[in-house]
Amino acid sequence: MSATKFLAGFLVGGAIGAIAGILLAPKSGEETRALIADTARDTLRRADETVKEIQSKADDVVSDMQRKGDELRDKLQDLINQQKGANQEA
């Protein structure tokens, strides 16, 4: 299972659990609505933080892959140049 799916499931499950707990708690409608609004804002904030963290990690992975690709390209170019030099000497 990918980390993204796990985090999405975790956030959705947490939100559902929080809302169920709020709705089943013995409070007035006004208090319940305020609590739901606060919970929704908190969930959105956490989801935004999670998305930013995932984006940052993805950017790091892409940068690392680019660096490794550049290194591989340079090594291949060196091998090609060495082979050309060996063929010219022969």
Secondary structure, DSSP 8 states (H G I E B T S, - for coil): --HHHHHHHHHHHHHHHHHHHHHHS---HHHHHHHHHHHHHHHHHHHHHHHHHHHHHHHHHHHHHHHHHHHHHHHHHHHHHHHHHHHHH-
